[in-house]
Amino acid sequence: MELASLEIRISRSENLPALSQAASTVLRLVADVLAHQAGYSNNVENVKYEVDEEAAEAIGLPLEQLHSIKSVMISEVNRAQEAFQM
């Protein structure tokens, strides 16, 4: 499989422990995917990151809100960079 065609999907697996134990992990993974989509990457090129519907459901996040969340995240990161003169 070529790296360019690789798609990383974050989804809730049937063998995860109870949601209360997995929610923080899923939340972190969704946040990481949103950061990659917003341009804050780990320098791995040609990898398509996507938030899976099941992952969003697991943390109570409507997929329709992802664009708004990314916009706010970018704005807040820019503000932090300015505040710390980065």
C-alpha positions, 0 to 999 in steps of 0.5 A: 500500500502506498503511503499516499493512499493510506487513510487513518481512521479513528474508530471505537472498537468493540473490544475497548473497555467501557466508554468511561475508561476509553473516552479520554483516549478517544477525545485525544485521538479526535483532537489529534486528527483535528490538529492534523487537518488544521495543519499542525502535523507531525510532518508525516506527508500524504496521510489522510486523517479522518474522524470516524463517526463512531469516535465522534459519537463516543465522546458526544461530538456531532460531526457537524461541529468539527469545522467550527472546532477547527476554526476556534482551535486555529484562532486559539493557537495563533493567539497563544503563539502571539502571546509567547512570541513564537 
